Amino acid sequence: KSACEGLAAYGRKAQSEIPVLCASLEDQNFQVRAMACYALGELDSAEAIGPLVERLEDSSHSVRARAVAAIASLGSKAEEYIDDVAQVLDDDIEDVRAAAALALPKLGESGHSFAPIIARLLESPSPDSRLAALEALSNCGRHGAAMWDEILEVYWNDASLAVREAAGRTLTSIGKEDEAFGAPPWPALEPISDH
């Protein structure tokens, strides 16, 4: 595990160690696999994409979440694997679904088209998943802006103040993205207690 952390700290200078890290993805210890995913993401190498995609089906949710984040860090280099990442939106674990939602907009323009699926996380019982969905939607351009009504619903009705505030920021962000929305149609958020 600490070897993977060390290689990640070296970043692109550790490119020659990619085969070692890829082999670590098969380790029996989930922490080693998770750290290998992290390190491979830090190395920014397209060579690692295939092995990372395989980890999207790992038995450990920590490894799946790290694999998604590592693939996202590769950006448009990993765009051809966007459907694999999108499938993770159906993972049993909230944190993994949230990681997938955050990853999709980073994988290129085609990731933006998953905004309607990402918006389903706005109904998650987990505030963290709803926050991740809002952040992801704010990065989905016109596709995120098309989820205006769903985000506005969260703004007005979510049980969490933090989520309502994030919804307000997202509405402002996507309103700027598409001038057709004009000025925000909502009042400024005032401090209110959670429902």
Z-matrix of the N, CA and C atoms (Angstrom, degrees):
N
C 1 1.455
C 2 1.518 1 110.23
N 3 1.330 2 118.29 1 -48.21
C 4 1.465 3 120.16 2 -178.21
C 5 1.524 4 111.29 3 -67.60
N 6 1.342 5 118.04 4 -28.45
C 7 1.460 6 120.14 5 175.91
C 8 1.520 7 110.15 6 -64.95
N 9 1.337 8 116.95 7 -41.02
C 10 1.467 9 120.63 8 177.51
C 11 1.516 10 110.71 9 -63.92
N 12 1.335 11 116.37 10 -41.61
C 13 1.462 12 120.18 11 178.45
C 14 1.515 13 110.42 12 -61.65
N 15 1.338 14 116.59 13 -41.94
C 16 1.463 15 121.14 14 179.57
C 17 1.510 16 111.98 15 -63.09
N 18 1.327 17 116.90 16 -43.15
C 19 1.459 18 119.99 17 178.71
C 20 1.522 19 111.15 18 -64.56
N 21 1.306 20 116.93 19 -37.87
C 22 1.464 21 119.90 20 178.26
C 23 1.525 22 110.48 21 -61.97
N 24 1.322 23 116.62 22 -37.16
C 25 1.464 24 120.58 23 -179.66
C 26 1.526 25 111.50 24 -64.77
N 27 1.318 26 117.01 25 -28.57
C 28 1.460 27 119.97 26 179.31
C 29 1.519 28 112.88 27 -79.79
N 30 1.310 29 116.46 28 -13.61
C 31 1.457 30 120.49 29 177.17
C 32 1.506 31 113.22 30 56.82
N 33 1.295 32 117.05 31 -135.25
C 34 1.471 33 122.01 32 -174.94
C 35 1.518 34 113.09 33 -63.23
N 36 1.323 35 118.46 34 -19.16
C 37 1.462 36 120.91 35 178.94
C 38 1.524 37 111.12 36 -66.93
N 39 1.319 38 117.15 37 -18.39
C 40 1.463 39 121.61 38 -176.68
C 41 1.532 40 111.89 39 -98.52
N 42 1.320 41 118.58 40 20.74
C 43 1.464 42 122.25 41 -178.02
C 44 1.526 43 112.72 42 -53.31
N 45 1.313 44 117.41 43 -35.17
C 46 1.466 45 120.00 44 -178.38
C 47 1.527 46 112.43 45 -67.45
N 48 1.316 47 117.43 46 -13.28
C 49 1.464 48 121.47 47 -178.68
C 50 1.530 49 113.32 48 -93.82
N 51 1.317 50 116.83 49 3.80
C 52 1.466 51 119.55 50 -178.88
C 53 1.525 52 111.90 51 -56.56
N 54 1.331 53 120.22 52 -43.18
C 55 1.477 54 118.27 53 177.66
C 56 1.537 55 113.23 54 -59.92
N 57 1.320 56 117.13 55 -36.34
C 58 1.469 57 120.60 56 178.12
C 59 1.524 58 110.11 57 -65.42
N 60 1.312 59 116.31 58 -43.57
C 61 1.463 60 120.05 59 179.28
C 62 1.528 61 111.28 60 -66.59
N 63 1.319 62 116.68 61 -39.68
C 64 1.464 63 119.31 62 177.39
C 65 1.527 64 110.58 63 -62.09
N 66 1.316 65 117.10 64 -38.50
C 67 1.465 66 120.30 65 176.37
C 68 1.530 67 110.38 66 -64.96
N 69 1.324 68 117.18 67 -33.86
C 70 1.466 69 121.18 68 179.12
C 71 1.524 70 111.88 69 -66.57
N 72 1.313 71 117.55 70 -19.33
C 73 1.465 72 120.92 71 177.21
C 74 1.525 73 111.53 72 -66.51
N 75 1.321 74 117.20 73 -14.72
C 76 1.466 75 122.36 74 179.52
C 77 1.529 76 112.09 75 -99.39
N 78 1.321 77 117.98 76 0.68
C 79 1.465 78 121.80 77 -178.00
C 80 1.530 79 110.69 78 -59.29
N 81 1.333 80 117.24 79 149.44
C 82 1.463 81 120.83 80 178.75
C 83 1.522 82 112.11 81 -70.04
N 84 1.314 83 117.89 82 -26.80
C 85 1.462 84 122.52 83 -178.45
C 86 1.532 85 109.77 84 -83.26
N 87 1.334 86 116.32 85 120.06
C 88 1.466 87 119.55 86 -177.53
C 89 1.523 88 112.09 87 -62.88
N 90 1.343 89 117.61 88 -29.46
C 91 1.461 90 119.39 89 179.82
C 92 1.525 91 110.91 90 -67.50
N 93 1.316 92 116.83 91 -36.17
C 94 1.466 93 120.30 92 177.08
C 95 1.525 94 109.39 93 -66.59
N 96 1.330 95 116.79 94 -44.25
C 97 1.468 96 120.00 95 178.60
C 98 1.526 97 110.95 96 -61.39
N 99 1.333 98 116.59 97 -42.47
C 100 1.469 99 120.44 98 -179.67
C 101 1.528 100 110.99 99 -64.07
N 102 1.323 101 116.90 100 -43.11
C 103 1.471 102 119.60 101 179.87
C 104 1.526 103 111.06 102 -68.56
N 105 1.335 104 117.15 103 -33.33
C 106 1.461 105 120.00 104 176.81
C 107 1.532 106 109.72 105 -64.65
N 108 1.326 107 117.09 106 -40.50
C 109 1.472 108 120.54 107 175.72
C 110 1.522 109 110.25 108 -59.24
N 111 1.325 110 115.22 109 -47.74
C 112 1.467 111 119.80 110 179.80
C 113 1.532 112 110.76 111 -58.42
N 114 1.328 113 116.29 112 -48.55
C 115 1.464 114 120.49 113 -177.60
C 116 1.524 115 111.11 114 -62.56
N 117 1.332 116 116.95 115 -41.63
C 118 1.464 117 119.48 116 179.05
C 119 1.527 118 111.22 117 -63.80
N 120 1.305 119 117.08 118 -35.93
C 121 1.463 120 119.77 119 175.61
C 122 1.517 121 111.92 120 -64.12
N 123 1.317 122 116.09 121 -38.21
C 124 1.468 123 120.51 122 179.65
C 125 1.528 124 112.23 123 -69.32
N 126 1.324 125 117.03 124 -26.08
C 127 1.463 126 120.52 125 -177.42
C 128 1.528 127 112.57 126 -79.23
N 129 1.328 128 117.13 127 -14.13
C 130 1.463 129 121.35 128 173.81
C 131 1.530 130 112.31 129 55.23
N 132 1.328 131 116.13 130 50.11
C 133 1.454 132 120.53 131 -177.13
C 134 1.526 133 110.89 132 -119.71
N 135 1.320 134 116.11 133 127.07
C 136 1.462 135 120.89 134 177.34
C 137 1.525 136 111.19 135 -63.88
N 138 1.320 137 117.59 136 -23.54
C 139 1.468 138 122.78 137 178.30
C 140 1.531 139 111.93 138 -59.15
N 141 1.323 140 116.80 139 -26.13
C 142 1.463 141 121.24 140 -175.53
C 143 1.530 142 113.14 141 -88.62
N 144 1.309 143 118.11 142 -8.93
C 145 1.466 144 119.99 143 -172.26
C 146 1.524 145 112.20 144 -60.58
N 147 1.316 146 117.71 145 -49.98
C 148 1.466 147 120.87 146 -178.59
C 149 1.525 148 112.94 147 -55.05
N 150 1.337 149 118.10 148 -52.63
C 151 1.463 150 119.35 149 178.06
C 152 1.537 151 113.05 150 -61.61
N 153 1.321 152 117.37 151 -34.12
C 154 1.467 153 119.94 152 177.63
C 155 1.526 154 110.91 153 -67.49
N 156 1.319 155 116.78 154 -40.78
C 157 1.464 156 120.58 155 179.19
C 158 1.531 157 109.67 156 -60.58
N 159 1.321 158 117.55 157 -37.93
C 160 1.465 159 120.67 158 177.11
C 161 1.528 160 111.72 159 -60.42
N 162 1.321 161 117.58 160 -31.67
C 163 1.473 162 121.70 161 -178.57
C 164 1.527 163 111.50 162 -74.78
N 165 1.324 164 118.82 163 -9.68
C 166 1.466 165 120.47 164 177.18
C 167 1.526 166 111.24 165 -64.60
N 168 1.318 167 116.56 166 -14.64
C 169 1.464 168 121.35 167 177.36
C 170 1.520 169 111.95 168 -111.20
N 171 1.308 170 117.60 169 18.56
C 172 1.460 171 122.29 170 -179.98
C 173 1.528 172 110.40 171 -61.93
N 174 1.305 173 116.61 172 151.81
C 175 1.475 174 120.53 173 179.08
C 176 1.526 175 112.08 174 -69.93
N 177 1.326 176 117.50 175 -20.67
C 178 1.469 177 121.53 176 -179.60
C 179 1.527 178 110.71 177 -96.20
N 180 1.318 179 115.57 178 126.76
C 181 1.472 180 118.56 179 178.10
C 182 1.518 181 111.40 180 -64.98
N 183 1.326 182 117.95 181 -30.66
C 184 1.471 183 120.32 182 177.72
C 185 1.520 184 110.95 183 -62.96
N 186 1.320 185 116.25 184 -40.92
C 187 1.467 186 120.63 185 178.79
C 188 1.521 187 110.04 186 -67.41
N 189 1.339 188 117.35 187 -43.54
C 190 1.467 189 119.93 188 179.24
C 191 1.530 190 110.74 189 -59.64
N 192 1.323 191 116.64 190 -44.17
C 193 1.474 192 120.31 191 -179.50
C 194 1.529 193 110.97 192 -64.64
N 195 1.335 194 117.02 193 -42.39
C 196 1.473 195 120.02 194 178.53
C 197 1.520 196 111.31 195 -66.27
N 198 1.340 197 116.67 196 -37.19
C 199 1.462 198 119.87 197 179.13
C 200 1.530 199 110.39 198 -64.05
N 201 1.331 200 116.49 199 -42.95
C 202 1.466 201 120.46 200 178.32
C 203 1.529 202 109.93 201 -61.04
N 204 1.324 203 117.24 202 -46.00
C 205 1.466 204 121.04 203 -179.65
C 206 1.525 205 111.12 204 -63.33
N 207 1.327 206 116.53 205 -39.20
C 208 1.469 207 120.08 206 179.44
C 209 1.531 208 110.46 207 -66.04
N 210 1.318 209 116.78 208 -42.28
C 211 1.471 210 120.24 209 177.99
C 212 1.528 211 109.40 210 -62.86
N 213 1.317 212 117.14 211 -41.91
C 214 1.475 213 120.75 212 179.04
C 215 1.524 214 111.27 213 -61.08
N 216 1.335 215 116.53 214 -37.14
C 217 1.468 216 119.36 215 -178.66
C 218 1.528 217 111.78 216 -65.55
N 219 1.331 218 116.51 217 -18.65
C 220 1.461 219 120.51 218 178.70
C 221 1.529 220 111.95 219 -84.26
N 222 1.327 221 116.31 220 -8.22
C 223 1.464 222 121.57 221 174.38
C 224 1.512 223 113.84 222 57.00
N 225 1.324 224 115.95 223 -137.47
C 226 1.459 225 121.08 224 -173.80
C 227 1.531 226 112.63 225 -65.38
N 228 1.330 227 118.25 226 -14.91
C 229 1.469 228 120.32 227 174.64
C 230 1.529 229 110.46 228 -60.90
N 231 1.327 230 116.07 229 -27.93
C 232 1.464 231 121.26 230 -176.96
C 233 1.522 232 112.78 231 -102.21
N 234 1.318 233 117.23 232 10.94
C 235 1.466 234 120.59 233 -173.70
C 236 1.529 235 112.76 234 -58.44
N 237 1.316 236 118.42 235 -31.52
C 238 1.462 237 119.31 236 -178.94
C 239 1.530 238 112.12 237 -67.74
N 240 1.322 239 117.72 238 -12.72
C 241 1.467 240 121.82 239 179.29
C 242 1.530 241 112.17 240 -102.71
N 243 1.312 242 115.34 241 16.99
C 244 1.456 243 119.72 242 -174.86
C 245 1.530 244 112.49 243 -61.52
N 246 1.318 245 117.35 244 -35.31
C 247 1.464 246 119.51 245 178.78
C 248 1.523 247 111.61 246 -66.79
N 249 1.335 248 116.47 247 -34.29
C 250 1.472 249 119.87 248 176.46
C 251 1.529 250 110.44 249 -63.83
N 252 1.323 251 116.23 250 -42.72
C 253 1.471 252 120.26 251 178.64
C 254 1.525 253 110.11 252 -67.33
N 255 1.319 254 117.27 253 -40.43
C 256 1.470 255 121.01 254 -179.72
C 257 1.530 256 111.27 255 -61.20
N 258 1.320 257 117.65 256 -34.55
C 259 1.467 258 120.35 257 178.42
C 260 1.526 259 111.74 258 -62.18
N 261 1.316 260 116.62 259 -26.03
C 262 1.463 261 121.22 260 -179.47
C 263 1.532 262 110.76 261 -70.99
N 264 1.331 263 117.41 262 -15.06
C 265 1.468 264 119.83 263 174.71
C 266 1.524 265 111.56 264 -62.24
N 267 1.329 266 117.22 265 -16.53
C 268 1.467 267 122.10 266 178.09
C 269 1.524 268 112.63 267 -99.78
N 270 1.335 269 117.50 268 11.03
C 271 1.467 270 121.17 269 179.87
C 272 1.529 271 110.23 270 -58.74
N 273 1.315 272 116.60 271 153.44
C 274 1.465 273 121.64 272 178.88
C 275 1.527 274 112.94 273 -71.22
N 276 1.320 275 117.20 274 -20.09
C 277 1.468 276 121.93 275 -173.98
C 278 1.532 277 110.18 276 -103.82
N 279 1.338 278 115.04 277 127.45
C 280 1.476 279 121.33 278 -178.17
C 281 1.528 280 112.94 279 -54.98
N 282 1.336 281 117.86 280 -44.81
C 283 1.464 282 120.46 281 -176.78
C 284 1.526 283 111.71 282 -62.16
N 285 1.301 284 116.11 283 -35.61
C 286 1.468 285 120.10 284 179.74
C 287 1.525 286 109.59 285 -70.68
N 288 1.328 287 116.94 286 -42.10
C 289 1.478 288 120.20 287 176.54
C 290 1.521 289 110.24 288 -60.96
N 291 1.320 290 116.56 289 -42.03
C 292 1.467 291 120.42 290 179.58
C 293 1.531 292 110.81 291 -63.33
N 294 1.328 293 116.97 292 -41.50
C 295 1.469 294 120.54 293 178.18
C 296 1.524 295 110.59 294 -61.54
N 297 1.333 296 116.57 295 -40.37
C 298 1.471 297 120.25 296 178.64
C 299 1.529 298 110.88 297 -64.95
N 300 1.323 299 116.50 298 -41.65
C 301 1.465 300 119.91 299 178.87
C 302 1.524 301 110.47 300 -60.37
N 303 1.312 302 116.96 301 -43.47
C 304 1.467 303 120.50 302 179.56
C 305 1.519 304 111.99 303 -68.84
N 306 1.331 305 116.45 304 -29.32
C 307 1.462 306 120.40 305 -177.14
C 308 1.524 307 113.00 306 -74.52
N 309 1.306 308 117.48 307 -41.69
C 310 1.468 309 120.71 308 -170.39
C 311 1.531 310 114.20 309 -53.85
N 312 1.338 311 119.97 310 -47.06
C 313 1.470 312 118.21 311 -179.72
C 314 1.530 313 113.45 312 -65.17
N 315 1.321 314 117.00 313 -19.69
C 316 1.466 315 120.49 314 -178.92
C 317 1.521 316 112.42 315 -81.62
N 318 1.328 317 116.83 316 -11.16
C 319 1.459 318 120.68 317 -174.67
C 320 1.523 319 113.29 318 -92.24
N 321 1.286 320 116.94 319 14.07
C 322 1.455 321 120.01 320 177.50
C 323 1.519 322 112.04 321 111.95
N 324 1.299 323 115.10 322 175.31
C 325 1.468 324 122.16 323 -176.28
C 326 1.521 325 112.16 324 -56.04
N 327 1.322 326 118.19 325 -37.15
C 328 1.465 327 119.30 326 -178.77
C 329 1.526 328 111.78 327 -65.70
N 330 1.322 329 118.07 328 -22.64
C 331 1.461 330 120.99 329 175.65
C 332 1.514 331 112.40 330 -67.39
N 333 1.310 332 116.34 331 -26.02
C 334 1.466 333 120.89 332 -179.91
C 335 1.527 334 111.72 333 -65.70
N 336 1.331 335 116.04 334 -29.26
C 337 1.460 336 119.59 335 -177.27
C 338 1.534 337 112.92 336 -68.85
N 339 1.321 338 117.33 337 -8.63
C 340 1.458 339 121.01 338 177.24
C 341 1.533 340 112.12 339 -86.44
N 342 1.322 341 117.09 340 7.22
C 343 1.471 342 120.68 341 -178.32
C 344 1.526 343 113.25 342 -52.48
N 345 1.337 344 120.44 343 -43.36
C 346 1.472 345 118.27 344 179.28
C 347 1.534 346 113.11 345 -61.70
N 348 1.321 347 116.70 346 -34.31
C 349 1.468 348 119.87 347 178.56
C 350 1.524 349 110.00 348 -73.98
N 351 1.328 350 116.27 349 -40.14
C 352 1.469 351 120.43 350 176.79
C 353 1.532 352 109.25 351 -60.84
N 354 1.328 353 116.55 352 -39.17
C 355 1.470 354 120.72 353 -178.02
C 356 1.523 355 112.19 354 -61.10
N 357 1.324 356 118.18 355 -24.07
C 358 1.468 357 119.95 356 176.55
C 359 1.531 358 111.56 357 -59.47
N 360 1.337 359 116.65 358 -27.51
C 361 1.467 360 119.86 359 178.64
C 362 1.529 361 111.97 360 -68.56
N 363 1.318 362 117.79 361 -14.35
C 364 1.466 363 120.00 362 176.48
C 365 1.525 364 111.48 363 -64.77
N 366 1.324 365 116.97 364 -16.31
C 367 1.463 366 122.16 365 178.41
C 368 1.524 367 112.36 366 -98.75
N 369 1.307 368 116.79 367 5.14
C 370 1.460 369 121.32 368 -178.98
C 371 1.530 370 110.53 369 -65.46
N 372 1.327 371 117.84 370 146.42
C 373 1.465 372 119.50 371 174.88
C 374 1.531 373 112.34 372 -69.92
N 375 1.333 374 116.87 373 -15.47
C 376 1.463 375 121.04 374 -177.54
C 377 1.529 376 111.42 375 -90.02
N 378 1.340 377 117.39 376 119.52
C 379 1.476 378 118.82 377 175.83
C 380 1.525 379 111.97 378 -58.08
N 381 1.333 380 117.67 379 -34.92
C 382 1.464 381 119.81 380 179.58
C 383 1.521 382 111.70 381 -63.17
N 384 1.327 383 116.70 382 -38.77
C 385 1.465 384 119.92 383 177.52
C 386 1.518 385 110.72 384 -67.66
N 387 1.323 386 116.92 385 -39.71
C 388 1.464 387 119.36 386 178.39
C 389 1.525 388 110.67 387 -65.36
N 390 1.332 389 117.09 388 -38.76
C 391 1.464 390 120.84 389 176.91
C 392 1.529 391 110.85 390 -63.99
N 393 1.326 392 116.69 391 -42.19
C 394 1.465 393 120.43 392 178.75
C 395 1.529 394 110.31 393 -63.14
N 396 1.321 395 116.33 394 -42.07
C 397 1.463 396 119.92 395 179.40
C 398 1.533 397 110.56 396 -61.68
N 399 1.318 398 117.16 397 -42.63
C 400 1.464 399 120.47 398 179.31
C 401 1.524 400 111.23 399 -63.34
N 402 1.324 401 116.45 400 -43.66
C 403 1.468 402 119.56 401 178.29
C 404 1.529 403 110.39 402 -62.23
N 405 1.330 404 115.69 403 -44.37
C 406 1.464 405 119.81 404 179.85
C 407 1.532 406 110.85 405 -61.96
N 408 1.316 407 116.88 406 -45.70
C 409 1.469 408 120.39 407 -179.23
C 410 1.522 409 111.71 408 -61.97
N 411 1.325 410 116.61 409 -33.70
C 412 1.468 411 118.83 410 178.68
C 413 1.524 412 111.51 411 -68.08
N 414 1.337 413 116.57 412 -16.44
C 415 1.463 414 121.28 413 179.22
C 416 1.525 415 113.04 414 -104.43
N 417 1.323 416 117.15 415 10.66
C 418 1.472 417 121.54 416 -177.41
C 419 1.521 418 113.25 417 -101.24
N 420 1.317 419 117.87 418 15.29
C 421 1.461 420 120.43 419 175.95
C 422 1.515 421 112.90 420 55.90
N 423 1.326 422 115.91 421 -138.29
C 424 1.466 423 120.97 422 -176.64
C 425 1.527 424 111.82 423 -63.09
N 426 1.326 425 117.26 424 -28.11
C 427 1.466 426 119.90 425 178.19
C 428 1.530 427 110.69 426 -69.08
N 429 1.320 428 116.63 427 -38.11
C 430 1.465 429 120.62 428 174.83
C 431 1.515 430 110.51 429 -67.73
N 432 1.331 431 116.12 430 -39.29
C 433 1.459 432 120.41 431 178.92
C 434 1.525 433 111.50 432 -62.97
N 435 1.321 434 117.08 433 -28.92
C 436 1.464 435 120.69 434 178.19
C 437 1.528 436 111.99 435 -67.64
N 438 1.309 437 117.10 436 -13.64
C 439 1.472 438 122.01 437 178.41
C 440 1.531 439 111.35 438 -93.58
N 441 1.320 440 115.48 439 18.46
C 442 1.467 441 123.15 440 -177.17
C 443 1.522 442 112.47 441 -47.84
N 444 1.342 443 117.51 442 -51.67
C 445 1.459 444 120.76 443 -175.75
C 446 1.527 445 111.75 444 -62.56
N 447 1.322 446 116.68 445 -40.58
C 448 1.462 447 120.56 446 179.41
C 449 1.527 448 111.24 447 -65.00
N 450 1.329 449 115.47 448 -40.52
C 451 1.468 450 119.81 449 179.18
C 452 1.524 451 110.26 450 -69.60
N 453 1.319 452 116.92 451 -40.37
C 454 1.459 453 120.66 452 178.11
C 455 1.530 454 110.71 453 -61.68
N 456 1.311 455 117.23 454 -38.60
C 457 1.470 456 121.91 455 176.15
C 458 1.533 457 110.71 456 -59.57
N 459 1.324 458 116.47 457 -43.03
C 460 1.465 459 120.71 458 177.16
C 461 1.527 460 109.90 459 -64.06
N 462 1.331 461 115.50 460 -42.84
C 463 1.470 462 120.24 461 179.88
C 464 1.531 463 111.11 462 -55.75
N 465 1.315 464 116.27 463 -44.10
C 466 1.465 465 119.87 464 -176.49
C 467 1.519 466 113.87 465 -81.22
N 468 1.317 467 118.43 466 -30.88
C 469 1.461 468 119.13 467 -165.44
C 470 1.521 469 117.37 468 -123.70
N 471 1.311 470 119.65 469 -5.92
C 472 1.463 471 118.32 470 -176.22
C 473 1.524 472 110.94 471 -64.00
N 474 1.315 473 115.99 472 145.38
C 475 1.463 474 121.46 473 -179.11
C 476 1.527 475 112.67 474 -71.79
N 477 1.315 476 117.30 475 -19.36
C 478 1.465 477 121.62 476 -176.49
C 479 1.527 478 111.35 477 -101.14
N 480 1.305 479 116.03 478 126.33
C 481 1.468 480 120.68 479 177.25
C 482 1.525 481 110.49 480 -60.93
N 483 1.320 482 117.15 481 -41.66
C 484 1.470 483 120.35 482 -179.57
C 485 1.528 484 110.83 483 -60.86
N 486 1.318 485 117.16 484 -39.57
C 487 1.460 486 120.86 485 179.47
C 488 1.525 487 109.63 486 -69.75
N 489 1.332 488 118.04 487 -41.12
C 490 1.472 489 120.23 488 178.17
C 491 1.525 490 110.47 489 -62.27
N 492 1.324 491 117.06 490 -42.22
C 493 1.462 492 120.05 491 177.94
C 494 1.530 493 111.08 492 -62.89
N 495 1.332 494 116.64 493 -41.88
C 496 1.468 495 120.24 494 177.93
C 497 1.527 496 110.55 495 -64.10
N 498 1.322 497 117.11 496 -37.70
C 499 1.466 498 120.42 497 177.48
C 500 1.529 499 110.08 498 -62.35
N 501 1.323 500 117.04 499 -40.80
C 502 1.464 501 120.30 500 177.00
C 503 1.520 502 111.57 501 -61.82
N 504 1.334 503 117.03 502 -42.45
C 505 1.469 504 120.57 503 177.47
C 506 1.530 505 110.74 504 -64.55
N 507 1.330 506 116.04 505 -39.51
C 508 1.467 507 119.79 506 179.58
C 509 1.520 508 110.37 507 -65.77
N 510 1.321 509 117.45 508 -43.60
C 511 1.465 510 120.39 509 177.74
C 512 1.519 511 110.74 510 -59.65
N 513 1.314 512 116.59 511 -42.31
C 514 1.461 513 120.42 512 178.04
C 515 1.523 514 110.21 513 -63.51
N 516 1.321 515 116.04 514 -43.55
C 517 1.463 516 121.02 515 -178.79
C 518 1.527 517 111.72 516 -63.09
N 519 1.311 518 117.29 517 -48.95
C 520 1.464 519 119.02 518 -177.75
C 521 1.517 520 111.47 519 -75.46
N 522 1.323 521 117.09 520 -23.22
C 523 1.463 522 119.80 521 174.14
C 524 1.511 523 110.88 522 -66.16
N 525 1.339 524 116.31 523 -35.42
C 526 1.457 525 120.78 524 176.76
C 527 1.524 526 110.49 525 -73.69
N 528 1.326 527 115.68 526 -29.64
C 529 1.462 528 121.10 527 -179.22
C 530 1.528 529 110.61 528 -65.55
N 531 1.318 530 116.28 529 -35.93
C 532 1.459 531 120.46 530 -176.30
C 533 1.528 532 107.90 531 -130.75
N 534 1.312 533 117.40 532 106.34
C 535 1.458 534 122.03 533 -174.84
C 536 1.522 535 113.02 534 -62.79
N 537 1.317 536 117.27 535 -14.11
C 538 1.461 537 120.30 536 179.78
C 539 1.523 538 111.65 537 -61.47
N 540 1.331 539 116.36 538 -21.57
C 541 1.463 540 119.01 539 -178.52
C 542 1.527 541 112.22 540 -81.71
N 543 1.312 542 117.35 541 -17.84
C 544 1.453 543 120.24 542 177.75
C 545 1.512 544 113.13 543 63.15
N 546 1.330 545 115.48 544 -150.61
C 547 1.465 546 121.09 545 -177.86
C 548 1.523 547 110.23 546 -71.63
N 549 1.316 548 117.00 547 148.03
C 550 1.458 549 119.88 548 178.87
C 551 1.527 550 111.13 549 -58.32
N 552 1.338 551 118.59 550 132.67
C 553 1.456 552 121.84 551 -178.22
C 554 1.528 553 112.94 552 -89.37
N 555 1.319 554 117.17 553 17.96
C 556 1.450 555 119.60 554 -176.17
C 557 1.518 556 109.37 555 -122.53
N 558 1.317 557 116.99 556 153.84
C 559 1.471 558 119.44 557 177.63
C 560 1.516 559 109.92 558 -74.42
N 561 1.307 560 115.88 559 159.49
C 562 1.460 561 120.19 560 175.75
C 563 1.520 562 109.20 561 -59.86
N 564 1.304 563 115.52 562 144.46
C 565 1.464 564 119.09 563 178.71
C 566 1.512 565 109.79 564 -68.19
N 567 1.293 566 114.41 565 133.06
C 568 1.455 567 120.17 566 174.48
C 569 1.512 568 107.22 567 -109.86
N 570 1.331 569 117.10 568 149.44
C 571 1.460 570 117.47 569 178.63
C 572 1.532 571 110.13 570 -58.58
N 573 1.304 572 115.11 571 120.45
C 574 1.448 573 120.34 572 176.81
C 575 1.520 574 107.79 573 -134.14
N 576 1.295 575 115.00 574 150.68
C 577 1.457 576 117.55 575 -178.97
C 578 1.523 577 109.03 576 -77.42
N 579 1.332 578 114.99 577 157.94
C 580 1.462 579 119.03 578 175.42
C 581 1.505 580 108.34 579 -61.84
N 582 1.338 581 115.18 580 148.98
C 583 1.466 582 121.31 581 -179.15
C 584 1.503 583 111.43 582 -58.31
